Amino acid sequence: SHMDLSVETKLPREEELALMFGVSRITIRSVLDDLAGEGVITRKHGKGTFVNPVSAGIRVSFNPVMHFSDMIRNSGYEPSVRIIDCRTEPASKDAAAALNLKEGQEVIVCVKAFFADEKLCSIVQDYVSADLLQDYQDMTTEDMDSLFYYIYHKTGHTIQWDKTEIDVIYSKDIPEIHSIVKACGQDDKSYLLLRGINYDERDKETLYALEYIDTSLIKFNQIRKKIITYQ
């Protein structure tokens, strides 16, 4: 189904949508509730439900989360990924706290660099408990593009949601990031850092990700619904 948002933004009634998609009205209402919460649609009392035309212009958002390769592609570039390192090491205090492990417990660290039209746009450090992925030697570049699939195929657990802290860092202040930036022929600069704890279907801490993003190449947008009481 396709809508020309320059002509019409009003959605059909719930009954019609249910018939169009072959699902129940309860399902349609649940989906519409989610979309309204994200600001993708708006409900106008007595008038109906409308698509927010601004939402159509959003190519990369904080929520919902998409793969880095898709984020790069949606930003107008050709994506590629390069494996920098995959190693085991004792969990730092931060990694142990994020994964609910004891400090010093062994973790697998996968480090990769993403490129937009061959230009470095993101560096990602993924941390997983070595107890969860006891054998990772068969991991390929494709697996490392998204460890979510690899974890699922190895363990059966699916990443469902994350809790993310947003920060800004200067690449020169973090030795590993600085060395990767230099190895890629780039100058040190400020990166947006998304520090995320990823949880599986059991709500268990499964993957800790540090994502360093060059926002001159990857620009996030988000519709934010206001919860403000007007007197």
C-alpha positions in Angstrom: 0.0 0.0 0.0 1.3 3.5 -0.9 0.2 7.0 0.0 1.2 10.2 -1.7 1.7 12.4 1.5 1.7 15.5 -0.7 -1.9 14.8 -1.5 -3.5 12.8 1.3 -2.3 12.0 4.8 -5.5 10.6 6.3 -5.6 6.9 7.0 -8.6 4.7 6.3 -10.8 3.7 9.3 -9.6 0.8 11.5 -12.2 -1.5 10.0 -10.9 -0.9 6.5 -7.3 -1.3 7.6 -8.1 -4.6 9.2 -9.7 -5.8 6.0 -6.8 -4.5 3.9 -4.2 -6.3 5.9 -6.3 -9.4 6.9 -5.8 -8.9 10.6 -8.1 -8.1 13.6 -9.1 -4.6 14.6 -7.3 -5.2 17.9 -4.1 -5.8 16.0 -4.6 -2.7 13.9 -5.3 -0.6 17.0 -2.2 -1.9 18.8 0.0 -1.0 15.8 -1.6 2.5 15.5 -1.0 3.1 19.2 2.7 2.3 18.7 2.9 4.6 15.7 1.2 7.4 17.5 3.6 7.0 20.4 6.5 7.3 18.0 4.9 10.4 16.4 4.6 8.7 13.0 0.8 9.2 13.0 -1.4 11.7 14.8 -5.0 11.3 15.9 -7.4 14.3 15.6 -10.5 14.0 17.6 -13.6 13.8 15.3 -11.5 14.0 12.2 -9.5 10.7 12.0 -6.0 9.4 12.0 -3.3 11.1 9.9 0.3 10.3 8.9 2.7 12.8 10.2 4.4 13.9 6.8 7.5 15.0 8.7 8.2 11.3 9.6 8.6 10.4 6.0 11.8 12.6 5.8 13.5 10.7 8.6 16.2 8.4 7.3 18.1 7.5 10.4 16.5 7.6 13.9 17.5 6.6 17.4 14.4 4.5 17.7 13.7 2.0 16.3 17.3 0.9 15.9 18.5 -0.3 12.5 21.8 -2.0 11.4 24.7 0.3 10.8 24.9 -0.7 7.1 21.2 0.3 6.7 21.9 3.6 8.5 24.8 4.4 6.1 22.7 3.4 3.1 19.8 5.5 4.2 22.2 8.5 4.7 23.0 8.2 1.0 26.3 6.3 1.0 27.5 2.9 0.0 28.3 1.0 3.2 31.2 -1.4 4.0 32.6 -2.9 7.1 36.1 -3.9 8.2 37.0 -6.1 11.0 39.7 -4.5 13.2 40.0 -7.0 16.0 38.3 -9.9 17.8 39.8 -10.9 21.1 39.2 -12.1 24.6 40.2 -10.0 27.6 39.2 -9.5 31.3 36.1 -7.4 31.7 36.8 -3.8 32.7 34.7 -2.3 35.5 32.3 -0.7 33.0 31.9 -3.8 30.8 31.4 -6.0 33.8 28.7 -3.7 35.2 27.0 -3.5 31.8 26.9 -7.2 31.3 26.2 -8.1 35.0 29.5 -9.9 35.3 32.3 -9.9 37.8 35.2 -7.5 37.0 38.0 -9.5 35.3 35.6 -12.2 34.0 36.5 -13.0 30.4 34.6 -11.2 27.6 34.9 -11.4 23.9 35.5 -7.9 22.3 34.7 -7.5 18.6 35.9 -4.2 17.1 34.8 -3.1 13.6 34.9 0.0 11.5 32.1 1.1 9.2 32.7 3.2 6.1 30.4 5.4 4.0 31.7 5.6 0.5 35.1 4.4 1.8 35.2 7.2 4.4 35.3 6.1 8.1 32.0 6.9 9.7 31.7 4.7 12.7 33.7 2.5 15.0 31.9 -0.1 17.1 33.3 -2.2 20.1 30.9 -5.0 21.0 31.4 -6.9 24.3 29.9 -10.3 25.0 30.4 -12.7 27.9 32.8 -15.5 26.9 30.5 -17.9 28.8 27.8 -17.0 26.3 29.9 -17.4 23.1 32.4 -20.1 24.0 33.3 -20.7 20.4 33.5 -17.7 18.1 36.4 -18.7 15.8 34.0 -19.3 12.9 32.8 -15.7 13.1 32.9 -14.1 9.6 32.9 -10.4 8.5 29.2 -10.8 7.7 28.5 -12.1 11.2 30.4 -9.1 12.7 28.3 -6.6 10.7 25.7 -7.5 13.3 26.5 -9.7 16.2 22.7 -10.0 17.0 22.3 -12.6 14.2 25.4 -14.5 15.3 24.3 -14.6 18.9 20.9 -15.9 17.8 22.4 -18.6 15.6 24.8 -19.7 18.4 22.6 -19.4 21.4 19.0 -19.0 20.3 18.7 -15.7 22.2 17.3 -12.6 20.4 18.2 -9.0 21.2 15.0 -7.2 21.9 15.8 -3.8 23.3 18.6 -1.7 24.7 19.3 1.1 27.2 21.6 3.7 25.7 23.6 6.5 27.2 24.6 9.4 24.8 28.0 11.1 25.1 30.5 13.0 23.0 34.2 12.0 22.9 37.4 13.2 21.2 39.0 10.3 19.4 42.5 11.2 20.5 41.5 10.7 24.2 40.8 6.9 23.6 43.9 5.0 22.5 42.2 2.3 20.5 39.8 4.7 18.7 42.7 7.1 18.0 44.8 4.3 16.5 41.9 3.1 14.2 41.2 6.7 13.1 44.8 7.2 12.2 45.1 3.8 10.5 42.1 4.8 8.3 43.9 8.0 7.3 41.5 10.3 9.2 42.2 13.2 11.5 41.2 13.0 15.2 37.8 14.6 15.8 34.7 14.5 18.0 32.5 11.5 17.8 29.0 10.9 19.2 29.3 7.9 21.5 26.3 5.7 22.1 27.0 3.4 25.1 24.3 0.7 24.9 23.4 -2.3 27.0 21.4 -4.8 24.8 18.9 -7.1 26.5 17.5 -10.4 25.1 14.0 -11.9 25.3 14.7 -12.8 29.0 15.6 -9.2 29.7 19.1 -10.4 30.4 22.1 -8.2 29.6 23.6 -9.9 26.5 25.7 -7.4 24.5 27.5 -4.2 25.6 28.1 -1.9 22.6 30.2 1.3 22.3 29.3 3.0 19.0 31.4 6.0 18.0 29.6 7.9 15.2 30.8 10.6 12.9 27.7 12.8 12.8 29.0 14.8 9.8 28.2 11.6 7.8 25.5 9.9 9.8 22.8 12.3 11.0 20.2 11.2 13.4 16.6 12.5 13.5 13.9 11.8 15.9 10.3 12.9 16.3 9.8 13.5 20.0 6.3 13.6 21.4 5.7 16.4 24.0 4.2 15.6 27.3 3.4 19.1 28.6 0.5 20.3 30.6 -0.9 23.5 29.2 -2.9 25.5 31.8 
